Amino acid sequence: MALSTSSVHAQSITLIGEDDWYPYSAHKDGKLQGFAVEVIEAAYAAVDVKVNFKSAPYVRCLMLVETGQELGCFDSLKDSKLSAQFLFHQEPIFRAEIGIYGLSDSTQSGLSAADMRGHRVGLTHGYTYTDVIDKDDSIVREQAPTDLSNLRKLILKRSDYSLVYTRVVDYLQSRYPKEFKGKIKQVGSITVDKLYVSFSKKRPESAKFAALLDQGLRKIRGNGLYAKIEQRWQNPAP
């Protein structure tokens, strides 16, 4: 009896994804789901690695990986703070835009990170927003436990602006139309940036699986599978 090489050498790992960041990664219907989840699973499958997924709030996700209790956490920006704490692969899982949101009656548009100076800015606890925001001490940070509460604070005028990824806002608006329809709008952008899996520097296997993830991502981008997954997640149902 013959066994295929892939089945003989198949490996298994466990990664943690954020439990409340749809459509990228969220715990829904009893399991972790989202665009990032499918991309990571497909990329590793392309190099004969099976991924088991866990979910946790993002702050706990990072803590478990930083302390070596878990192998990797997603989705993370490769900024100076996280780069000092974690090992990163090279190929991004995806690119996404951090939008600047204001109230719908705002006449402002085209705002950038520089325009946040001196303002009360809604941020989600534990997230990073690029060095230009995170290192600016003139910004008055209005912390919220989730993106949803971040936007709710904006509507209550507890912040002047909210920073939230645009596709997350699109999803939240479709899920909570009565709360957000006609009340908020995008008035600027911080950046369109790349997001990654942050691997533990305390796990000796991290470098190996970071490199394998890069190989897998290159494969699925090259064979068209990445584009198919991306298309499937363009308009996720609420």
C-alpha positions in Angstrom: 0.0 0.0 0.0 1.3 3.4 -0.9 0.7 6.6 0.9 1.1 10.0 -0.8 4.1 12.1 0.3 1.8 14.9 1.4 -0.1 12.7 3.8 3.0 11.2 5.3 4.6 14.6 5.9 1.5 16.7 6.7 2.0 18.9 9.7 -0.5 20.5 12.0 -0.3 23.8 13.9 -2.7 26.0 15.9 -3.2 29.7 15.4 -5.4 32.2 17.2 -7.6 34.7 15.3 -9.4 37.7 16.7 -12.9 36.7 17.9 -14.7 39.9 16.9 -13.2 41.5 13.7 -15.6 40.4 10.9 -15.3 40.0 7.9 -11.6 39.3 8.5 -11.8 37.0 11.6 -14.6 36.4 14.1 -16.1 33.6 16.1 -19.5 32.9 14.5 -21.7 29.8 14.5 -19.4 28.0 16.8 -16.1 28.5 14.9 -13.6 31.0 13.7 -14.7 32.5 10.3 -13.6 35.2 8.0 -11.5 36.2 5.0 -8.2 36.0 6.8 -9.1 32.6 8.2 -9.8 31.2 4.7 -6.6 32.8 3.3 -4.4 31.4 6.0 -6.0 27.9 5.8 -5.6 27.8 2.0 -2.0 29.1 2.1 -0.9 26.4 4.6 -2.8 23.7 2.8 -0.8 24.6 -0.3 2.4 23.6 1.6 0.8 20.5 3.4 0.2 22.1 6.8 -3.1 21.8 8.5 -4.2 24.7 10.7 -6.4 24.4 13.7 -7.9 27.7 14.7 -8.7 29.2 18.1 -10.3 32.6 18.9 -9.7 35.2 21.5 -10.0 39.0 22.0 -7.1 40.6 20.2 -5.2 41.8 23.3 -5.3 38.2 24.8 -4.4 36.8 21.4 -1.2 38.9 21.4 -0.4 38.1 25.0 -0.7 34.3 24.5 1.7 34.5 21.6 4.2 36.9 23.2 4.5 34.7 26.2 5.0 31.6 24.0 1.8 29.9 25.0 0.6 30.0 21.4 2.4 30.0 18.1 0.7 32.9 16.2 -2.0 35.5 16.3 -3.7 37.4 13.5 -4.4 40.0 12.1 -1.5 42.3 13.0 0.2 45.4 11.5 3.9 45.1 11.2 4.7 48.4 13.0 7.6 49.2 15.2 5.8 48.2 18.4 4.7 44.7 17.3 7.9 44.1 15.3 9.9 44.4 18.5 7.6 41.8 20.2 6.9 39.3 17.5 8.3 37.5 14.5 6.7 38.3 11.2 6.5 36.6 7.8 7.1 38.6 4.6 4.0 38.1 2.4 0.9 39.9 3.8 -2.3 38.1 4.4 -4.2 41.1 3.0 -4.2 44.8 2.7 -6.8 47.0 4.4 -7.6 50.6 4.9 -7.9 52.4 8.3 -10.6 54.9 7.8 -11.2 58.2 9.6 -14.9 58.4 10.5 -16.9 61.4 11.5 -20.6 62.3 11.9 -22.6 62.4 8.8 -23.2 66.2 9.0 -19.5 66.8 8.9 -18.3 69.0 5.9 -14.8 67.6 6.2 -13.1 65.2 3.7 -9.7 64.0 2.8 -8.4 64.1 6.3 -5.1 62.3 7.2 -3.2 61.2 10.3 -1.8 64.8 10.7 -5.4 66.1 11.1 -5.9 63.9 14.2 -3.5 66.0 16.3 -5.1 67.7 19.3 -8.5 65.9 18.7 -10.3 63.2 20.7 -9.9 60.2 18.5 -11.8 56.9 19.1 -9.5 53.9 19.1 -10.1 50.2 19.9 -8.2 48.9 22.9 -5.1 46.9 22.1 -5.1 47.8 18.4 -2.2 49.5 16.7 -2.8 52.2 14.1 0.7 52.7 12.5 3.5 54.6 14.2 2.3 58.0 13.0 -0.8 57.6 15.2 0.6 55.5 18.0 3.5 57.8 18.7 1.6 61.1 18.5 1.2 62.3 22.1 -1.0 65.2 21.0 -3.9 62.9 20.2 -6.5 62.5 23.0 -7.2 58.8 22.9 -10.8 57.8 23.5 -10.4 54.0 24.1 -13.2 51.5 23.4 -13.3 47.8 23.9 -14.5 47.0 20.4 -14.9 48.7 17.0 -18.6 48.7 17.5 -18.4 50.6 20.8 -15.8 52.9 19.2 -18.4 54.0 16.6 -21.1 54.2 19.2 -19.0 56.7 21.1 -18.6 58.8 17.9 -22.4 59.0 17.5 -22.6 60.1 21.2 -20.0 62.8 20.5 -17.6 61.3 23.0 -14.9 61.5 20.3 -14.3 63.8 17.3 -13.3 61.0 15.0 -13.1 57.2 15.1 -10.4 55.1 13.4 -11.8 51.8 12.1 -10.9 49.6 9.2 -13.3 50.4 6.3 -14.5 46.9 5.6 -15.3 46.4 9.3 -17.4 49.6 9.3 -19.2 48.4 6.1 -20.1 45.2 7.9 -21.2 46.9 11.1 -23.4 49.3 9.2 -25.1 46.3 7.4 -25.6 44.5 10.7 -26.8 47.5 12.7 -28.5 49.7 10.1 -30.8 51.5 12.7 -27.8 52.6 14.7 -25.5 53.8 11.9 -27.5 54.5 8.8 -27.2 58.2 7.9 -25.2 58.9 11.1 -21.6 58.4 10.2 -19.4 58.7 7.2 -15.7 58.3 6.2 -14.0 61.7 6.2 -10.4 60.5 5.6 -7.9 57.8 5.7 -4.9 56.9 7.9 -3.4 54.3 5.5 -3.9 51.3 3.4 -1.6 48.8 5.1 -0.6 45.2 5.1 -1.7 42.7 7.8 0.1 39.6 9.0 0.2 36.7 11.4 2.4 37.7 14.4 4.5 34.7 15.5 6.0 34.1 18.9 9.7 34.8 19.4 9.7 32.3 22.2 8.7 29.3 20.0 11.5 27.7 18.1 9.2 26.6 15.3 8.0 30.1 14.5 10.6 30.8 11.8 9.8 27.6 10.0 6.0 28.2 9.9 6.4 31.8 9.1 8.5 30.8 6.0 5.9 28.1 5.1 3.1 30.7 5.3 5.1 32.9 2.8 5.5 30.0 0.4 1.8 29.1 0.6 0.7 32.7 0.1 2.8 33.0 -3.0 1.4 29.7 -4.3 -2.3 30.7 -3.9 -1.7 34.1 -5.3 0.0 32.6 -8.3 -2.6 29.9 -9.0 -5.6 32.2 -8.6 -7.1 30.7 -5.4 -6.4 33.9 -3.4 -8.4 35.9 -5.9 -11.3 33.4 -5.6 -11.4 33.7 -1.8 -11.1 37.5 -2.0 -14.1 37.6 -4.4 -16.2 35.3 -2.1 -15.7 37.8 0.8 -16.4 41.0 -1.1 -19.9 41.4 0.4 -20.3 39.1 3.5 -23.9 38.7 4.7 -24.7 40.3 8.1 
